[in-house]
Structure formats: C-alpha cells, structure tokens
Amino acid sequence: MALPSGERVCFGDGSQPKVAIRLADQRSVLGLMTDPDLQLGELFMDGRLIVEEGTIFDFLQVVLQDAKETRPSLTVQALDRVRFALRRFAQRNGLTRARTNVAHHYNLNADLYSLFLDPDWQYSCAYFEDEQTDLAQAQLAKKRHIAAKLLIEPQHRILDIGCGWGGLACYLADIAGAEHVTGITLSEEQLGLAQKRADVRGLSDRVSFELMDYRAAKGQFDKIVSVGMFEHVGIDFYDTFFGTCRKLIKDDGVMLLHFIGNSDVPDFTNPWIERYIFPGGHIPSLSEVMPSIERSGLVVTDIEILRLHYARTLRAWRERFMARREEALRIYDERFCRMWEFYLAFSEAAFRFQDIAIFQIQLAPRQENVPLTRDYIARIEAALRERECADTVVPAEMGARDQAALLRSNALTHERSP
C-alpha cells in the first residue's frame, strides 16, 4: 500500500492474490482507519483509493477472507455499536419510504441492467446445478427449483411479491402451468417492462402486474412466492409481512420465500451499501425472522441454504459488467461505474468470505400441505425441464445474442436432464 507521503507498507506473506493500492491524500488514510465500512467504498468511488495491481475484488478478498481473526480498533468497535443500536431507525420502511427506497435502485436506467443480467433479467441468486452451468442455465434452474417447491397445479392462482421484471411470473404461468400469476412491485420501471414482456409472450391473460405494496394486496392465493424482496421489508415490519401473507394464502397453500440472510448473529447493514445501493435494506439472521413466522400462524416446512451460489452469480455479473463498462459509462458517469463495480465486487466477497448466504424458506398454513420427503422436488424439476424444451420461452424484446444464449441454455439443460 502506497501512502500519500510516498511510504509503502506491505502486509501478508506474499501469496496470491497480490494487490497494490495507493491512497491519494492524508484524509483518505484517516477515513480508512476510522470508518472502513463506509469509507472504503467511497474512496474507491471518488478515485482516492487507486488499485495499481490486481482488482478491487482482489483487495476485498485480502481484507475479508481473514477478517474474523482481526480485532477492529476501539473507534471502529464504538461506531459498530452505534450503528447496531440505530439499525431499526434506518429500516423504517413505511408505505412512502418503501417506494422511495425501491426507486433508488430499481428505477435506474434499464439499459444498465441489460449489460450484466442473463437474457431473462433475473436479478437474484442463480442456482448452479454443476460446475459447467453458465449464468443463463443457472437462472433457469433457479426458476425451476422454486416452481418445484411451490407444487403448482393448473388451477392455482399465484402471488409474486416483488416480481422484478416479470421473468419468474411468466415462467410460473407458461412453464409451470399456473392458471394466473399476479406480480406486485414498487418500481414503475420494472412494472412497465414486466407488462410488456408478458404481452409479447402472449401471457397477458394469465399474468398481470400491479404497482402495489405487499400490505395493500387483497384476495386469496393458492401459492405465494417472493424472491429478493424480503431484504427490503425492515425488521419492525416482519410481523406485518408474514401476517399479511397468512391472510392472503389459502389454508391448503404453499409459500416460498427466497432472500439474502446472515448465517451469523444479527448485525447492522453495511453503511456503504445502505447509503448508495439499498437504502432501508437489511440482511437478517434466521433468529430475527423465525419469531415473526411463528407468530403469523405459518408453519416452516423446509429450509434450504444456498451458500456459494450467489458468489458465483455475482462473479458472472461483475465479469459481464466489466466487459461492457464503456457502455455503462455512456449511460452514467465514471463515479457511478466505480460505485457499481465496488457493489458487485463487495457483494461477491461477502458471499464468498463472510457469513452471508441465500435462504429459501418454504411455508404453509398446515404442515400436511407439503409431501413428507423432498424427492418430489427432483421429480417436478424433471417434468419442468421437459416443458422448457417443448415450449422454449424467448422474449420478443431480446436481441439476437440473448435469444441464442437462452436457446442454448435450454438445449444444454435438456441434454443433462435425467
């Protein structure tokens, strides 16, 4: 590490990855020492922390892979205690604030997301069934895995809470065969594109999308699914979330909740992520979630933990983004591109080297709503693979390259199916 004075400080034993950074000014040194959780990302965004050898991910790996063995300074410990004490205030996601927080991230220019997401625009953890699986195949496998756990039948009506750009909702109707899927989102940008995608796929009569908070949802549904939305609910609203889901789901229904979770004790949200990427967001521990589930009247019927799947997903996103960084620079400015690179690199490092994972919790009003053993998942997935190959979904708005990627993904998946 090169200091502003010209002095160089070396750490580690010289093993890989080898990284060299330079701090541009003395204030950078002070900021990194007193508040690294916030300042590291800000310094990289502002060009005051310069990576001269390696990448920002390499640097984060060096910092985080042995972080548990390093005791932070008393100043940092005190700041951590303050942030933990104030975390509920930062997550007061009432109706107005929840929509504002969602708009901060999900109403960005859609062209940005097209640079790094898979052809179906799945913006959540993929499911890598083997080492050869690519991003498009893994995102298709994720949808298939979720659909299998929902135990969908032709007469079922489904609620998708936090539906993103509509890819999962379309899959549940078109491939899994649900009678109707209602997707709700707080992002106007996602809503418009989701509606367009359902229309061009000829699914408008079976898939609908609404700009709606989960607290305003009405009706009764056979199945409820929520992927990557629960992180935005906020601790003080967990009872409301699960209580609302219990009111919306039929007594013989099944729910699948897919979210980023903390495998360690409860903690505060990283302040850089909270300020620049996901305001109002929180990565909960199971100990924070389970009491609200128990109070809601829902029964936990299955929990699966996808440990390194999101690290692989984020690696693919980061590589795709960096390969098209010049295009991102034409959409936003250099500081934004640095911010996005740090976000993807930091998130990957957290999943790879810290106690962050994906939890899939299956819930039901009654424990008998789900089969006694988990072998039904593989059976349903096999059937869904056959349907995917018989009726390959290729959105009309895709470019030729993305259409080819999705077709190739489905063909390869079919070759590997039992």
Beta strands, then each sheet from edge to edge (+ up, - down):
strand 1: 20-23
strand 2: 49-53
strand 3: 157-161
strand 4: 180-185
strand 5: 207-211
strand 6: 221-227
strand 7: 249-262
strand 8: 299-306
strand 9: 356-364
sheet 1: 1+ 2-
sheet 2: 5+ 4+ 3+ 6+ 7+ 9- 8+
end
